[in-house]
Amino acid sequence: MDETTTLPPVDGGCLCGALRYRATPTHREGYCCHCRMCQLAFGNTRAAFINLRKDEVVWTHGTPRHFAWSRFARCGFCGRCGTPPSFEYLDSQRMDLSAGSLDDPSAFAPSAHFAVESRIKAWHAEDGLPGERIDANAQIAARRKQACGDAVLPRVAATHER
């Protein structure tokens, strides 16, 4: 599907209901991020996301609080129950919604893995989907370099070097 495809909107929110959103993505694919920051933020071995334009998301009830993961990225969370429904790079027109925050996560299917260098082998079931390393993504490398210089590597310590 392309950016002009019209699909029904999807709704989602947090565990306690203090946050609700409606999204109108033009696709039904997501990805699993295995970076160490997602592992810690979600308390899991990976985080499942759908990526879409920020203007495709409307917060219909409440607004998320934000935690700065680094100088160039932040995670949205519910200030009441802690659910993390969103992630975004500050300089991007796109964002991620956590698949688990969707009312019907089964409306989406994973199509790839990201940050495979941090994947925890014992917790990964091979599914045949393609994977990408963080350091292979030129856009993320450029963001990190601009915000932190050459000395900071893509790891959890980078979040504490603000």
N, C-alpha and C positions, 0 to 999 in steps of 0.2 A: 504494500500500500504506500501511497505517497502522501505528502503534506496536505493535499487537497481532499483526501478521502474523508467522507463523513461517516462516523460511527456513533452509536448512542453514547451519551456521557456515562461516566462511572463515578460512583460516590465512595467515600471512605472517611476514616477518622481515627480517633484514638480509642483506647480501651474504656475510658470513663465517659466518653461522649462530649467532653468539653471542647474538642476540636472536630470539625466536620468540613469536608471539602467536596467539590464537584470538579471533575476533570474531563476534558474533551480531547484525549489523545487521538492521533490519526493512525494508530497501530495497536496491536494487541500482543506485542513482544516485550520481554524484559531481559534482565541479565542478573547474574549473581556476582557480587563483589566479594573478594576474599582478602582485601587489604586488612592489615592489622587494626587500623582505626575503625573500620566497620565491625570487625570481630568484637572489639571492646565496646563500641557504642550500642550494639545490638545484643551483646552477651551471647553470641553464637559464633559458629565457625564461618559464617558468611552472612551477607545481607542481600536480599532479593529486591530489585528495583525495577521501576519502569521509568524511562527517560522521556521527557516531553518539554515543550516550551513553557516558560513561566506564565505566559499569558493564556495558557490552556488550563490553568488551575485557579479556582476561586474558593477562598475560605468562606464557607457559608455559616459557620458558627465558631466563634473564637478565632484566635490567631496563634500560631506557634511561637514559643520562645525559641531563642537560638543559642547554640554553643559554638564558639569559633574553634573549629578543628585545627585550623592553621591560619596563617595570614591571608590565605586566599580561598578558604572554603568554610562552610558552616553547616551544621545539622539542626533541623527544626525538631522541637519536642514539645510535648504537652507539659505545662508547668504543674499540672495536678497529678497525672498518673505516670508521666515519664515516657509514654509512647513516642518513638522517633518516626514521624511520618514523612520527613523530607530531608534532602541533602542538596546543596547547591554550591557551585563555584561563584564567588562574588562578581566576577567579570563576565559571566555567561548569561545568555538569554534562555538557557535551558536549566532544568532541575530534575531531580529524581524524586519519585514518591515510592515509599517502601511498599512492596507488594502485599505484605501482611496487613497494612493499614487499609487496604481496599475492602469494601463490603463483600465483594466477590472476587477474590484473588484468582479463582479458576478461569476468569475471563481472559487471563494473560498466560503466556507460556514463555519459559526462558529460552533464549536463543544463543547465549554466550556466557563465558566466565571472564571476569576481569581480575587483575592482580593475582594471577595464578602462581607467582613466585611465593606468595604468602599462604597458598592453599594448604590446609592441614590434611595430609594424605590419608591418615587413618579415618577421617570423617568425610572423605570424598568418594562418592560412587560415580565411576566413570559413566558419562551419559552421551559421549560422542560430540558434545557441543564444542565449538572452537573456544580458545582461550587467548588472552593477551596479558602480557606483563605490563606493569605500570611504567617501567623505564622505556618501553617500546612506544608509548603514547607521547608523541612530540608536543601536543597541546598542553598536557598536564606537566610535562618536563619544563616547558617554557614558563608556565604559571609559577611553578615551584622556584625556578631560577630567578625570575623577576622579584618574587616576594622574599626569598631567603638567600639568594646567592648560590654559589657552587658548593658551599661547605655542607649544606643540609641535604641529606639523602631522604628518599621517600620511606619514612618509617614513623613509628609512634613518637619518637623524640622530636620530630619536626613540629608536632602540635604544641610542644612546650617551649619552643624557641620563637616566641612572639616578640 
